[in-house]
């Protein structure tokens, strides 16, 4: 939730959700991946700068993935399981 709150401060991000995925390099165990919606492609360097200022380098998302819409469940809450399936299906 903290990463999503910080991401909402970044210009161009309309909605976002952050999930943890296995680090393919094996160094960190799991890494944060930020899914976001917005009308423009995210300037990742600017986004990284916002995260570094707020929480430092270790916790910032390692991947930024733009999607049309953040999936939601029947209660209109973010569906993190659906995002995980999307991630696993693309990697």
C-alpha positions, 0 to 999 in steps of 0.5 A, spaced: 500 500 500 505 504 501 508 504 494 501 505 491 500 511 495 507 514 493 506 512 486 499 516 486 504 522 486 507 521 480 505 525 474 501 521 469 499 515 473 491 515 474 491 508 478 496 503 480 497 496 484 503 493 486 505 486 487 511 482 489 514 477 484 519 472 485 526 475 483 529 472 477 536 473 479 535 470 486 538 476 489 532 479 493 527 473 493 521 477 491 521 484 488 515 489 487 512 490 480 508 496 479 502 496 474 499 503 472 494 506 468 495 513 465 494 516 458 502 517 457 508 512 458 511 513 464 518 516 465 521 511 469 527 515 471 522 520 474 518 515 477 525 512 480 527 519 483 520 519 487 521 513 490 528 514 492 526 520 495 520 517 499 523 510 501 530 509 498 532 505 493 531 498 496 524 498 496 522 501 489 519 497 484 523 494 479 518 493 473 513 498 471 507 495 467 502 500 463 495 496 463 489 499 460 485 498 467 487 495 474 483 489 475 477 489 480 473 484 484 466 484 485 467 489 491 471 494 486 477 492 490 484 491 486 484 484 484 492 482 486 491 475 484 489 477 477 495 481 476 499 476 479 496 471 473 497 477 468 504 477 470 506 470 470 502 469 464 507 474 460 513 471 463 
